[in-house]
């Protein structure tokens, strides 16, 4: 997936935030990415107790209308509204603060001590580094060296 600049997502955030607040939702993330030949505007939402398909629809309809009115995106695109999910990706600095104490899966771009994936307790984000506790040890990984950091749900 090729990512577009932050300008589009910032404009969409301004339009989406009041709608989400009115519905009791939080905007978890906004991405404007090219998937194959198509551009996708993905608005990821969250709320206490979890997001239902009805929440996605309730967010999608007024946001779609607002986007049509303001028309901030030049090219054609597909709007998708989805739940952050139980294994949500942590991308924004505030995500790391909100999820402190949770179990996360961190994947590095390049191996560290022969490993690329680490699972442990998120201690937070400090000076651009993700802080993890794995067993009794604490580790610090530069956020820029990570492929992703996600909440870890051991479902089995």
C-alpha positions as CSV (number, residue, x, y, z in Angstrom):
1,X,0.0,0.0,0.0
2,X,1.3,3.4,-1.0
3,X,0.5,6.1,1.5
4,X,-0.5,9.7,0.6
5,X,0.5,12.8,2.5
6,X,-0.8,13.8,5.9
7,X,-2.7,16.8,4.4
8,X,-5.6,14.8,3.2
9,X,-5.9,12.8,6.5
10,X,-5.7,16.1,8.5
11,X,-8.6,17.6,6.5
12,X,-10.7,14.4,6.8
13,X,-10.0,14.4,10.6
14,X,-11.4,17.9,10.9
15,X,-14.5,16.8,9.1
16,X,-14.9,13.5,10.8
17,X,-14.1,14.4,14.4
18,X,-17.4,16.3,15.2
19,X,-19.4,13.6,13.6
20,X,-17.7,10.9,15.7
21,X,-18.0,12.9,18.9
22,X,-21.8,13.4,18.3
23,X,-22.0,9.6,17.9
24,X,-19.9,8.9,21.0
25,X,-17.1,7.5,18.9
26,X,-13.3,8.2,18.8
27,X,-11.4,8.4,15.6
28,X,-8.6,5.9,16.1
29,X,-6.9,6.5,12.7
30,X,-7.4,7.9,9.2
31,X,-5.5,6.6,6.2
32,X,-5.6,7.5,2.6
33,X,-3.8,4.8,0.7
34,X,-3.5,3.5,-2.8
35,X,-4.5,-0.2,-3.1
36,X,-3.8,-1.4,-6.6
37,X,-5.4,1.1,-9.0
38,X,-7.9,2.4,-6.3
39,X,-7.5,5.0,-3.6
40,X,-9.1,4.1,-0.3
41,X,-10.0,6.5,2.5
42,X,-10.0,4.4,5.7
43,X,-11.5,5.9,8.8
44,X,-11.0,3.7,11.8
45,X,-13.3,4.2,14.8
46,X,-13.4,3.1,18.4
47,X,-15.7,3.4,21.4
48,X,-16.0,2.1,24.9
49,X,-17.4,-1.4,24.8
50,X,-16.5,-1.9,21.1
51,X,-17.8,-0.9,17.7
52,X,-20.7,-2.5,15.9
53,X,-21.6,-2.5,12.2
54,X,-24.3,0.0,13.1
55,X,-21.6,2.4,14.5
56,X,-19.7,2.1,11.2
57,X,-22.8,2.8,9.2
58,X,-23.8,5.7,11.5
59,X,-20.3,7.3,11.0
60,X,-20.1,6.5,7.2
61,X,-23.3,8.1,6.1
62,X,-22.9,11.7,7.5
63,X,-19.1,11.6,6.7
64,X,-19.7,10.6,3.1
65,X,-22.2,13.5,2.8
66,X,-19.8,15.9,4.4
67,X,-17.0,14.8,2.1
68,X,-19.2,15.3,-0.9
69,X,-20.1,18.8,0.2
70,X,-16.5,19.9,1.0
71,X,-14.9,17.8,-1.8
72,X,-11.4,17.9,-0.3
73,X,-10.0,15.0,-2.3
74,X,-9.3,15.5,-6.0
75,X,-9.2,11.9,-7.2
76,X,-11.9,9.3,-6.9
77,X,-11.7,7.0,-3.9
78,X,-13.6,4.5,-1.8
79,X,-14.6,5.5,1.8
80,X,-14.4,2.7,4.3
81,X,-15.3,3.0,8.0
82,X,-14.2,0.2,10.2
83,X,-13.5,-0.8,13.8
84,X,-10.1,-0.5,15.3
85,X,-10.5,-4.1,16.4
86,X,-9.0,-6.0,19.3
87,X,-5.6,-6.3,17.5
88,X,-5.5,-2.6,16.6
89,X,-2.4,-1.0,15.3
90,X,-0.8,1.7,17.4
91,X,0.3,4.5,15.1
92,X,-0.2,7.8,16.9
93,X,1.7,8.9,20.0
94,X,-1.5,9.0,22.0
95,X,-2.3,5.4,21.1
96,X,0.8,4.3,23.1
97,X,-0.3,6.3,26.1
98,X,-3.9,5.0,25.9
99,X,-2.7,1.4,25.7
100,X,0.0,1.4,28.4
101,X,-0.1,-1.8,30.4
102,X,-1.6,-3.8,27.5
103,X,0.1,-6.7,25.7
104,X,1.4,-5.8,22.3
105,X,3.1,-7.5,19.4
106,X,6.0,-5.4,17.9
107,X,7.5,-6.3,14.6
108,X,10.8,-4.7,13.6
109,X,11.9,-3.8,10.1
110,X,15.3,-5.4,10.7
111,X,16.1,-8.1,13.2
112,X,17.4,-7.3,16.7
113,X,19.4,-10.1,18.3
114,X,18.2,-12.4,15.6
115,X,14.5,-11.7,16.2
116,X,12.0,-9.5,14.4
117,X,8.9,-10.0,16.6
118,X,8.5,-9.2,20.3
119,X,5.5,-9.7,22.5
120,X,5.3,-8.0,25.8
121,X,3.7,-5.4,28.1
122,X,3.6,-1.9,26.6
123,X,5.3,0.6,29.0
124,X,4.8,3.5,26.7
125,X,6.5,5.7,24.2
126,X,9.4,7.8,25.4
127,X,11.5,10.1,23.2
128,X,10.4,8.3,20.0
129,X,11.1,4.8,21.4
130,X,8.5,2.1,22.2
131,X,9.2,0.7,25.7
132,X,8.3,-2.9,26.4
133,X,8.6,-5.3,29.3
134,X,9.2,-8.9,28.3
135,X,9.3,-11.1,31.3
136,X,11.5,-9.3,33.8
137,X,13.5,-7.3,31.1
138,X,12.7,-3.9,29.7
139,X,13.4,-3.1,26.0
140,X,13.4,0.1,24.0
141,X,12.8,0.1,20.3
142,X,12.9,3.2,18.1
143,X,9.4,3.7,16.7
144,X,11.0,4.4,13.3
145,X,12.6,0.9,13.3
146,X,9.2,-0.8,13.7
147,X,7.1,-2.3,10.9
148,X,4.1,-2.2,13.3
149,X,3.0,-2.3,16.9
150,X,-0.4,-3.9,17.6
151,X,-2.4,-4.9,20.6
152,X,-1.9,-8.6,21.2
153,X,-5.0,-10.8,21.7
154,X,-4.2,-14.4,22.6
155,X,-7.4,-15.9,21.2
156,X,-6.4,-19.5,21.5
